[in-house]
């Protein structure tokens, strides 16, 4: 549905599907403006015929079959605690999204357009003005905010959190470290999610690595400068791997990786992307900017195996 080749890898831009959720106020209907990364959207369809499921949360409207794949459908307004308008929504659409190798449909009141946004223009989710437009939505369910025309605010939703709430997906944390050779050195991890950083850090510490954390690409480059000031030309002997998310405010993972690989001080440090984006094109984009590995969040054993692979390959290359 979308032309993946239009957006240049490493440009620090993303494309969002701009969609609307309308809220019934006391005297008027209010329009909430939301977005989701195009890379997570497989297609947008008209409202299908749904099969209801007993004993599920109210915001799960049902399931339907899309070309042989059974997809649960979530009413976003209900999930966000928004009172829907009394009048019938004329153009409801279902956004079919994929992340962490899971398909799920989200009912929205209107799918508006595709927007190209620079990550520098996306603020973290601690934006004070989000509560009014998002109903009772927990701000932790908003990954970022950005200003659009007329000084309106677009909220980027953390749709993965719905999947976790439903129990469809949960991180695979267990790994048997008894037979795993320990690694030594430092790992730099980048993720705007504190929870994601904790999961990765816990797994890496178990296999012997010391961990330095960064909350986005800009912070990651600052941490690299600090490490270089400490180790100079011996940096590659100490910093064994960089593990980065892709979707991060200020500077995304692709732009961060391109900056690292363009700097002769850092270009031989292996980079692994660890993202909920699970499509093949995104993995190819990772290779385009020089990453040595790509993982879909989150499996601790797969993380270890990939880290061990790239670290050992790096050791051989610098001997």
C-alpha positions in Angstrom: 0.0 0.0 0.0 2.8 2.4 0.8 5.9 3.3 -1.2 8.7 2.2 1.1 11.4 3.6 -1.2 10.4 7.3 -0.9 11.8 7.8 2.5 15.6 7.8 2.5 17.2 5.5 5.2 19.2 7.5 7.7 17.4 10.8 7.0 16.1 11.0 10.6 12.6 11.3 9.2 9.6 9.0 9.7 6.3 8.8 7.9 3.1 8.7 10.0 -0.4 7.6 9.2 -2.4 10.6 10.6 -5.8 9.4 11.9 -8.5 10.9 14.0 -10.6 9.9 17.0 -13.6 12.0 17.8 -14.7 12.7 21.4 -18.2 13.6 22.6 -18.0 16.6 24.8 -20.8 18.2 26.8 -21.6 20.7 24.0 -19.4 19.8 21.1 -17.5 17.0 19.4 -13.7 17.3 19.7 -11.2 15.9 17.3 -8.1 14.0 18.6 -5.2 13.8 16.2 -3.0 10.7 16.4 -0.3 8.9 14.4 1.3 5.6 13.9 4.5 4.8 12.0 3.9 3.8 8.4 6.5 1.1 8.8 4.1 -0.7 11.2 1.0 -0.4 8.9 0.3 -3.2 6.4 -2.9 -1.7 5.1 -6.0 0.4 5.9 -9.4 -1.1 5.2 -13.1 -0.4 5.6 -14.8 -1.8 8.6 -15.1 -5.6 8.0 -17.8 -8.0 9.4 -16.5 -9.0 12.8 -17.1 -12.2 14.9 -17.6 -11.2 18.5 -15.7 -13.0 21.2 -17.2 -13.7 24.7 -15.3 -12.8 27.9 -12.9 -10.3 26.4 -12.4 -6.6 27.3 -15.0 -4.2 25.9 -12.5 -2.5 23.6 -12.0 -5.8 21.6 -14.7 -5.6 19.0 -14.1 -9.0 17.6 -12.0 -10.9 15.0 -12.0 -11.3 11.2 -10.2 -13.3 8.6 -7.9 -11.3 6.3 -6.6 -13.6 3.6 -6.2 -16.5 5.9 -4.9 -14.6 8.9 -7.2 -14.2 11.9 -6.9 -10.6 13.2 -8.2 -9.2 16.5 -9.8 -5.8 16.1 -9.4 -3.1 18.8 -11.7 -0.1 19.2 -9.1 2.6 20.0 -11.6 5.1 21.4 -12.8 2.6 24.0 -9.2 1.6 24.8 -8.3 5.2 25.4 -11.4 5.8 27.6 -12.9 8.3 25.1 -16.7 8.8 24.9 -17.5 8.4 21.2 -19.9 10.8 19.5 -23.6 10.0 19.7 -23.9 10.5 15.9 -22.7 7.7 13.7 -19.1 8.0 12.5 -19.3 8.1 8.7 -15.8 6.9 7.7 -14.5 4.4 10.2 -11.4 2.6 9.1 -9.4 -0.3 10.4 -5.6 0.1 10.5 -3.9 -3.3 10.1 -0.6 -3.0 11.9 2.3 -5.4 12.4 4.9 -5.3 15.1 6.9 -8.0 16.9 5.5 -10.4 14.2 2.0 -9.9 15.4 -1.0 -8.6 13.3 -3.7 -6.5 14.9 -6.5 -4.2 13.7 -7.3 -0.8 15.2 -10.6 1.0 14.6 -10.2 4.7 14.0 -12.9 7.3 13.1 -11.0 8.6 10.1 -7.7 7.9 8.4 -6.6 11.3 7.2 -3.2 11.3 5.4 0.5 10.4 5.4 2.8 12.9 7.2 6.5 13.0 7.0 8.0 14.2 10.3 11.6 14.8 11.4 12.4 13.0 14.6 13.9 16.2 15.9 10.4 17.7 15.9 9.0 14.9 18.1 9.1 15.5 21.8 9.1 12.8 24.4 5.8 11.8 25.9 6.0 14.0 29.0 4.2 16.7 27.1 1.9 18.5 29.6 -1.0 19.0 27.2 -1.9 15.5 26.1 -4.4 14.5 28.8 -7.3 16.6 27.4 -7.2 15.2 23.9 -6.5 11.7 24.9 -9.3 11.1 27.4 -8.1 9.0 30.3 -5.2 7.6 28.3 -2.1 7.0 30.4 0.7 9.2 29.1 3.0 6.1 29.1 0.9 4.9 26.1 2.1 7.9 24.1 5.5 7.5 22.6 5.9 11.1 21.4 4.1 14.3 20.4 4.7 16.8 17.5 3.2 20.1 16.4 1.4 20.2 13.0 -0.4 23.0 11.2 -2.5 25.5 13.1 -0.3 24.6 16.1 -2.3 21.4 16.7 -0.7 18.6 18.6 -0.4 15.1 17.1 0.0 12.2 19.6 2.0 9.1 18.5 0.4 6.1 20.2 2.3 3.2 21.7 0.0 0.6 20.1 2.3 -2.3 21.2 1.1 -1.7 24.8 -2.3 -2.9 23.7 -0.8 -6.1 22.5 0.9 -6.6 25.9 -2.3 -5.8 27.8 -4.1 -8.4 25.8 -1.5 -11.0 26.5 -1.0 -11.6 22.8 2.7 -10.8 23.2 5.0 -10.9 26.2 8.8 -10.7 26.3 10.7 -14.0 26.4 12.9 -13.3 29.4 14.2 -16.7 30.3 17.5 -17.9 29.1 19.8 -20.7 30.3 23.1 -19.0 30.8 24.9 -22.1 32.3 26.3 -23.2 28.9 26.7 -19.7 27.4 30.3 -18.5 27.2 30.6 -15.2 29.0 31.4 -12.0 27.1 33.5 -9.2 28.5 33.6 -5.5 27.8 30.9 -2.8 27.4 27.6 -2.6 25.6 25.9 0.6 24.7 22.1 0.3 24.5 19.7 2.9 23.0 16.0 3.0 23.6 13.5 5.6 24.6 11.6 3.0 26.6 12.9 2.6 30.2 11.3 -0.9 30.3 13.0 -2.0 27.0 16.4 -0.7 28.3 15.9 -2.7 31.5 15.1 -5.9 29.6 18.1 -5.6 27.4 20.4 -4.6 30.2 19.3 -7.5 32.4 20.1 -10.0 29.6 23.5 -8.5 28.8 24.6 -8.3 32.4 23.8 -12.0 32.8 26.3 -12.8 30.1 29.1 -10.6 31.6 28.8 -7.3 29.8 28.8 -3.9 31.4 26.0 -1.7 30.1 25.8 2.0 29.4 22.3 3.4 28.6 21.1 6.1 26.2 17.5 7.3 25.7 17.8 8.2 22.0 20.3 8.7 19.2 21.5 12.1 20.3 22.1 10.8 23.8 23.8 7.8 22.2 26.3 9.9 20.3 27.1 11.9 23.5 27.8 8.6 25.3 30.1 7.5 22.5 32.0 10.8 22.8 32.4 10.1 26.6 33.7 6.6 25.9 36.1 7.8 23.3 37.5 10.5 25.7 38.1 7.6 28.2 39.5 4.9 25.9 40.8 6.9 22.8 42.1 4.5 20.1 41.4 1.5 22.4 37.7 2.1 22.3 36.9 -0.9 20.0 38.7 -3.2 22.5 36.4 -2.1 25.3 33.0 -1.2 23.6 32.0 -4.5 22.1 28.5 -3.8 20.7 25.8 -1.1 20.3 22.2 -2.3 20.6 19.7 0.3 19.3 16.0 0.8 19.0 14.8 2.4 15.7 11.9 4.6 16.8 13.2 7.3 19.1 12.5 11.0 19.5 15.2 13.6 18.6 17.3 11.1 16.6 16.1 7.7 15.3 18.2 4.5 15.2 18.9 4.7 11.5 20.3 8.2 11.6 22.3 7.3 14.7 23.8 4.3 13.0 24.6 6.3 9.9 26.4 8.9 12.0 28.4 6.2 13.8 29.4 4.4 10.7 30.4 7.7 9.1 32.9 8.5 12.0 36.2 6.7 11.7 36.6 6.6 15.4 33.4 4.5 15.8 32.8 2.8 12.4 34.2 -0.6 13.5 31.9 -0.9 16.5 29.2 -3.5 15.6 25.6 -2.3 15.8 22.5 -4.5 16.3 19.0 -3.1 15.9 16.4 -4.3 18.4 13.0 -3.1 17.3 9.3 -3.9 17.3 9.3 -3.2 13.6 9.2 -6.7 12.1 9.0 -6.2 8.4 11.6 -7.3 5.9 12.1 -3.8 4.4 13.0 -2.3 7.8 15.7 -5.0 8.3 17.1 -4.2 4.9 17.2 -0.5 5.9 19.3 -1.5 8.9 21.8 -3.2 6.6 21.8 -0.1 4.4 23.1 2.0 7.3 25.8 -0.5 8.3 24.2 -2.5 11.1 25.6 -6.0 11.7 22.4 -7.5 13.1 18.7 -7.1 13.5 16.3 -8.4 16.2 12.6 -8.2 16.8 11.8 -7.4 20.4 12.1 -9.3 22.7 13.7 -12.7 23.1 16.6 -12.9 25.6 18.1 -16.0 24.1 18.0 -14.6 20.5 19.6 -11.4 21.9 22.5 -13.4 23.4 23.0 -15.4 20.3 23.1 -12.3 18.1 25.3 -10.4 20.4 27.7 -13.3 20.7 27.8 -13.7 16.9 28.7 -10.1 16.1 31.1 -9.7 19.1 33.0 -12.8 18.1 33.0 -11.8 14.4 34.4 -8.4 15.5 37.2 -10.0 17.5 38.3 -11.9 14.5 38.2 -8.8 12.2 40.5 -6.8 14.5 43.1 -9.5 15.1 
